[in-house]
Amino acid sequence: MHPIAFSIGSIDIYWYGILMACAFASGYYIAHYFAKIHDVSAQAVDTLFFSSAVAAIVGGRLGVVVANLDYYLANPQDILARAGMASHGSLALVMLLGVLTVRKLKLSYWRIADIGAPIIPAAHVFVRLGNFLNGELYGPPTDLPWGIQFPHLPGPVHPTQLYEVAASLVILPLAWRWAKQPRYPGYAFLRVLLLQSLVRFFLDFIRQHSELIGPFVLSQIIALAICLVALPALFILEQRHR
C-alpha cells in the first residue's frame, strides 16, 4: 500500500483525500435518498449537508487538537499544518450545529438524525480505508495469517482499520433498514451510534495510539460515554413506543 494514489506534475494526490471525497459523496447520495422517502425537501437537505460537511472537517480537526492539547499549545503552527481527523470531534460538531440548522429550517431534529444515520457507517468505511492506505491506526504485532506488513514496520500487525471497515459494512445494511422505517424519532440514529461506539470501544484496546487515562484511551472513554447515554435512551423510547 502507498498513501499517494498518483501525481499531476509536482502535485501528489493522496488516497486519503480521494476516499474522504468518496465519504462525502456517499453521504450526499444517502441524505437525498432518505430525504425523498421521508418527504424532506432537496433544498433543506443541501443546506444541512453542506453545513454538516464543514462542521465535520472543523470538528474532526478540533478533536485532534483537544486530544493532543499539550503538543498543540507548544506548537500552534502545526494546528493547520499537520494532518489528522478525529471522528468523535466531527460527530459532536455536526450534532451541535445540526440543532441550530434544523431549527432554522423548522424540521424535526431526530427525524433528520435518522435520515443521516446510514451516513455514519458508510463514511467509516471510506475513512478507515484511507487510514489503512496511509499506514496509520494499526494494531499490535501479530502472527495471524491476516496480519499486514506495512512498509515502515518491522513485522506484520493487526489491520484494525480493516476490522472497523468490516464492522461498518455489517452495520450499514442495518442502518439502511432502520432509516427507511424508524419506529420513532431517533430510532435509527441512536442504534447506529451505539453500535459504532461499541466497535470503537473494543477495537481501541488493540489500537492504543494515544496516552492511557486509567485503563482506557480518550476515544474509548468518549465511546463508553456515548453508549451509556444511547442505551438507556433507547430503552426509554422503546417503552414509550410500546
Secondary structure as UniProt FT lines:
FT   STRAND          4..8
FT   TURN            9..10
FT   STRAND          11..14
FT   HELIX           15..37
FT   TURN            38..39
FT   HELIX           42..67
FT   HELIX           69..74
FT   TURN            76..77
FT   HELIX           78..81
FT   HELIX           87..105
FT   HELIX           109..116
FT   TURN            117..118
FT   HELIX           119..134
FT   TURN            145..146
FT   TURN            151..152
FT   HELIX           160..180
FT   TURN            185..186
FT   HELIX           187..203
FT   TURN            204..205
FT   STRAND          212..213
FT   TURN            214..215
FT   STRAND          216..217
FT   HELIX           218..241
//
